[in-house]
Amino acid sequence: MKYTWLLFDADDTLFDFPRAEANALRWTLEQSNLPFHPEYFEIYSRCNQQVWQEFERGEVTSLELRVKRFRLFFDEAGLAGDPQTVSPLYLRNLALGADLLPGAEEVIRALRGRFHLALVTNGLKEVQRPRLERSVLRDSFEQVFISEEVGAAKPARAYFEAVFRGIGEPPKETVLLIGDSLTSDMRGGLEYGLDTCWYNPNGKITDLPVTYQISHLPELIELLGKKMRVLPRAETNPM
């Protein structure tokens, strides 16, 4: 059976999140009259990733996440910043980062109309919705599922259950999840019974039984073209 729904992760799959994150951190520190040094980005990125992993495991809430990552960052960087004050400023700056990864626009334009497209992201609503609205992809997705609005985060089953309710409960074998994260996207999709496509531009290795693996986004067009040609119903039930 061919796929009818494609579920795309947002950050580091379609959107250039490291660029948005680096710009937002620099702007935020400058606007807060705090010093900025290039090495701060690595520190912040590490602290942010740690707290997001805690969020995915259900150990912190989205509200706690906003502040804790800056508390950890300021402690490690030795900065006298106020996490409560800096956090909303950072979110406003991060919401400006709508740059896409190479090939993202080409892929979405090619697939839109042939498949139903949905965006599935663990981002925060005040960041993800403005970024998408500023993006050239703003009209490309029939549904957008943001973990903070859903009330659960990938890889939790509750998140995917909410997604499936939102897209009309299609058969799972007709849905493909595309993402870069092994923990939230691939593991979450596999545990929910979905086919998965791992976007792996850096050639990492995993033991997870991902269905497909691509290193460049345009490979997805060729992959789906082949699957459409060889799978049953590809000609009898065209999109």
N, C-alpha and C positions, 0 to 999 in steps of 0.2 A: 504494500500500500504506500503510495507516495505521501510526502509531507504536505500538509495544508497550512500549518502554523509554524512560523519561525520565531523563537523567543531569543532576543538579543540582549546580552548584558551590555551595560553602558560604558563604564569607565575601564580603560585599558583594553577594551574590545572595539568600541567605535570612537570614543572620545579620548583625546590625549590628556589624560588626567595628570601625569607628572608635570607637564607644562603648566596646566591650570593651577596645580598645587604650588609649584615653585613661584609663579607670579603672585599668587594670592598671599603667600607667606611674606614675600619681600614687601609688597605694598602694605600689608597689615602692620609689619614692624615699623616701616617708615612712617606711616600715618599715626602710629602710637608713640612716636619719638623714641623708639628703641633701635639699637644698632642692628645692622644686618650684615652677616658674613656668609659667603657661599656654603661653608660647612654646616651652617644651621639647617639647611634643607635636609641633609642626610639625617640629622638628629631628629628633626620634626617628623620626617617620613617614617622613621623607625618607631617613634612613639605613637604616631597615628595608626600605623599598621597593627601595633600591639593592641590598641584599644578597639579597633575595628574587629579584630579576631575575638576579643572578649565579647563584643556586641553580637557577633555571629553565634557565639556559644550561649547567649542569653545571660551573660554575667553582668552586663551594664545596660542601662537604657539609652535611648538616643539622646536624651537630655544630659545624662551623665557623660556620655561620649564627648559631647561638644566641649566640655570644660576639662575633663580629665586629660585629654591629649595635650592641651596647652599647659596644664599643671606639670605634667611629666617633662614636656619640652623645656619650660622655663627652668625647672630644677636642674636638668642636665646641662643646659646651655649657660646656666648662671646668670639668667636675666631676671630683672625685677619687674616682670609684667604681671598684670592682673588677668587671670584666665577668664573671669566672668565678663570683663570689659572687652577683651580682645576677641573672644569667640564670635560674637555676632558680626563684628567688623570683618573678620576673616571669611565668614560665610558669605557676606555680601560681595567680597572680592572674588571668592571662588566661583560664585554664580556667573561671573563675567567670562569664565573660561570655556568657550564653546568650540575650541579647535578640535578637528577630527584627526584620527590616525590616517596614514596613507591608505587609500583604497576604500575607506569606509563609505564615502558618498557614492562612489561608483557601484559598490556592492548593493547598497540599499536601493539605489535608483533602478538597478537591474532586476532586483527581486520584488520590488513593490508592484503590485498588480498581478503577479504570478502566484504570490503567497500572501496569507494574512501575516502581518508583522506586529509583534508586541515588544516593548522594552521592559526588561526585568532588572531592577537595580536595587542595591542595598543603600543607596545614597539617601541624603536628607532632602526633604521636600522643598525647603527654601533654597536649595542649591540646584537640585536636578531639574525642577520645572522651569526656572528662569534660563538655565543653560540650554535646555532643549528648545525653548522658545526662541533663543538667539541663534540657534543652529540652523543650517540649511536643511536639516532633517526634521524640522519641527512638524511637518504635515505627513510624515512617512509612516507613523505607527497608529494602528487602530486602537491599541490599548497601551497604557503606561502603568506599570506596577512598581511603586516605590515602597520599600519596606516600612518606612515610618508611617505611611498611610495605610498599608495593609495590616500592620499590627504584628508582623512576624518578618524574619529576615532569612534569606538564603543562608544555609542549606536546609532550614527547617521545613518539615513536611507541610506545616500550616501555611507557609508562604506559597508553596506550589499549589496547594488546595485552593487558595484564594485566587491565584492566577487562573486555574482551570475553571473555576466558577465564572470568572470574568470573561473568559473567551468561549463560554458555552459548552464546557465539558466535552471536547472532541475526544475521539479515541487516542490514547497515549501514543500509539504507534504512528500517528499522523503529525506528531509534534517533535520538532528538533530544537534543542537548546544550544546556543552558540555563546561561548564565553572564554575568558582567559584564566579564571580562578579555579584551581583544582579543589579548593575547600568549599567555596560557596556555589560555584556553577556546576562543575563536573560531578562532585560527590552528591550535591543536592539533586541534580537531575537524575543521576543513576539510581539513587535511593528511592526516587519517586517513580522510577520505571520508564524514564525517557531516554531516547537516543540523544547523544551529546556530541558536539563538535568542539574540540579543544583548540582555541586560537593560541598557538605556542610559538611566537616569533623568535624566542631565544633558545630554542632547541632543548628545553628541559626534558627530564625523564620522569615517568610516573608508572606506578603499578596499577593504577585505576584502569578498568576496562572501558576507556572512552570509545565511542563508536567510530568517530573520525578525528583526524588531527590535521590542522593546516598551519603553515608558517607565515602565509600572506593572506590577507582578507580576500582578494579576488579569486583565490583558489576555491572559495565557497561556491562561486557561480558555476565553475566547472563541475564540482562535486555534485551539486544539486541537479545540474543538467544530466549527468550520467545516471543519477538515481531515478530521475523522471523517465529516462528512456528505457531502463531495464526493469523497473518495478511494474507489477501488475496494476492495471487501472490507469496507467500514465496516459494512454491514448483514449480509453473509454470514458475517463472522467477528467477532462482537461480543466485547468484553471481558467 
